[in-house]
């Protein structure tokens, strides 16, 4: 559907990815594969009901799919947190709303937390 254009699997910011172990990177790729499937399910469901009123059961199904997507994102952050530099800890709160492109927020937010006041070339 038109309003699902930005529904894509968020990636881990490059500054955070560089801090992760090879094992954690492999696990993150697995999370991304599952999210891609759940996202495809949400999109397919949206296309199926596009323009038509949804029944209560359809609304429940969509809510469950969206909640599963959100919960997987939360589990990703919890899994990654112990492997990161402590400066990134604030980004790992499962209640943080992520930007559509990155699991932990936009690049500038991550850079400012990790590198502080020093100027970073991007």
C-alpha positions as CSV (number, residue, x, y, z in Angstrom):
1,X,0.0,0.0,0.0
2,X,1.0,3.6,-0.5
3,X,1.4,4.2,3.3
4,X,3.8,1.2,3.6
5,X,6.5,2.7,1.4
6,X,8.9,3.2,4.4
7,X,8.2,-0.3,5.9
8,X,11.7,-1.8,5.6
9,X,14.0,-3.6,8.0
10,X,16.1,-1.1,9.9
11,X,19.8,-1.7,9.8
12,X,22.4,-1.2,12.6
13,X,24.2,2.1,12.3
14,X,27.8,1.6,10.9
15,X,29.3,3.1,14.1
16,X,27.5,0.5,16.2
17,X,28.1,-2.3,13.7
18,X,31.8,-1.7,14.0
19,X,31.6,-2.2,17.8
20,X,29.8,-5.5,17.5
21,X,31.5,-9.0,17.6
22,X,31.3,-11.2,14.5
23,X,28.9,-13.5,16.4
24,X,26.6,-10.6,17.2
25,X,26.7,-9.4,13.6
26,X,25.6,-12.9,12.5
27,X,22.7,-12.9,15.0
28,X,21.7,-9.4,13.8
29,X,21.6,-10.7,10.3
30,X,19.2,-13.4,11.4
31,X,17.0,-10.9,13.2
32,X,16.9,-8.9,10.0
33,X,15.8,-11.9,7.9
34,X,12.9,-12.6,10.3
35,X,11.9,-8.9,10.3
36,X,12.0,-8.9,6.5
37,X,9.5,-11.8,6.5
38,X,7.2,-10.1,9.1
39,X,7.4,-6.9,7.2
40,X,6.4,-8.7,3.9
41,X,3.5,-10.2,5.8
42,X,2.3,-6.7,7.0
43,X,2.7,-5.3,3.5
44,X,0.8,-8.3,1.8
45,X,-2.0,-7.9,4.4
46,X,-2.2,-4.2,3.7
47,X,-2.4,-4.8,0.0
48,X,-5.1,-7.4,0.5
49,X,-7.4,-5.0,2.5
50,X,-6.4,-1.7,0.8
51,X,-9.4,0.6,0.4
52,X,-11.8,-1.8,2.1
53,X,-13.0,-1.5,5.7
54,X,-11.3,-4.0,8.0
55,X,-13.2,-6.4,10.2
56,X,-12.4,-6.6,13.9
57,X,-10.5,-9.8,13.2
58,X,-8.5,-8.2,10.4
59,X,-7.6,-5.3,12.7
60,X,-6.5,-7.7,15.4
61,X,-4.3,-9.6,12.9
62,X,-2.7,-6.4,11.7
63,X,-2.1,-5.3,15.3
64,X,-0.5,-8.6,16.1
65,X,1.8,-8.5,13.1
66,X,2.9,-4.9,13.9
67,X,3.4,-5.8,17.5
68,X,5.6,-8.8,16.5
69,X,7.7,-6.5,14.3
70,X,8.1,-4.0,17.3
71,X,8.9,-6.8,19.7
72,X,11.6,-8.3,17.5
73,X,13.2,-4.8,17.3
74,X,13.2,-4.7,21.1
75,X,14.8,-8.1,21.4
76,X,17.5,-7.0,18.9
77,X,18.4,-4.0,21.1
78,X,18.5,-6.2,24.2
79,X,20.7,-8.8,22.5
80,X,23.1,-6.2,21.2
81,X,23.4,-4.0,24.3
82,X,25.9,-6.1,26.3
83,X,28.4,-6.1,23.3
84,X,28.5,-2.4,22.9
85,X,30.5,0.5,24.3
86,X,28.7,1.9,27.3
87,X,28.2,5.2,25.5
88,X,25.6,3.5,23.3
89,X,23.6,2.1,26.3
90,X,20.9,4.8,26.1
91,X,20.2,3.9,22.5
92,X,19.4,0.3,23.5
93,X,16.3,1.0,25.5
94,X,13.6,-1.0,24.0
95,X,11.1,1.9,24.3
96,X,13.2,4.2,22.1
97,X,11.4,4.7,18.8
98,X,13.8,4.1,16.0
99,X,14.1,6.0,12.8
100,X,12.8,4.1,9.8
101,X,16.3,3.5,8.5
102,X,18.4,2.6,11.5
103,X,17.7,0.3,14.5
104,X,19.3,2.8,17.0
105,X,18.3,6.1,15.4
106,X,19.8,8.4,12.9
107,X,23.5,8.6,12.3
108,X,24.1,12.0,13.9
109,X,22.4,10.9,17.1
110,X,24.7,7.9,17.4
111,X,27.8,9.9,16.4
112,X,27.1,12.5,19.0
113,X,26.6,9.9,21.8
114,X,29.7,7.9,20.8
115,X,32.1,10.6,19.8
116,X,30.9,13.4,22.0
117,X,31.9,16.9,21.1
118,X,34.7,15.9,18.7
119,X,34.0,16.6,15.1
120,X,33.4,13.6,13.0
121,X,33.8,13.4,9.2
122,X,31.0,11.5,7.6
